[in-house]
Amino acid sequence: MDGVESYVTATSVIIGVVGLMIVIRHGLHAVASNRRMYRMMLTCGIDETTARNANQLLEIDMQDARRRCRCCPAPETCDRWLNGETVPGNDFCPNAARFRAAAEASQRRVTYALARRPGRRLDS
């Protein structure tokens, strides 16, 4: 029986180590993917504050954008493009069109400050 118990213990340890390796690899992949996505947002014209708080400030489904980035078939191309090592054009990116549209929409938004309003003030 001692031999069977040692095999069961060894198998459990191996399964645990493999599971831990998968979790770590997935976490590192997610971190790299998020970093690429953030850099792509900046490159497409989204300002830093908005890119850092994209869940609250962008009218994009960020869960879907993250999924698209994690499942991207061209992460090496993305890294080379973001580092300026390839020709212009980020048509390979599944989120680029959305990020460009979000950047254009945020640039069209007008912030209205009552104190900076020209002309006669009606409230005085």
Secondary structure, 3 states (H helix, E strand, C coil): CHHHHHHHHHHHHHHHHHHHHHHHHHHHHHHHHHHHHHHHHHHCCCCHHHHHCHHHHCCCCHHHHHHHHHCCCCHHHHHHHHCCCCCCCCCCCCCHHHHHHHHHHHHHCCCCCHHHCCCCCCCC
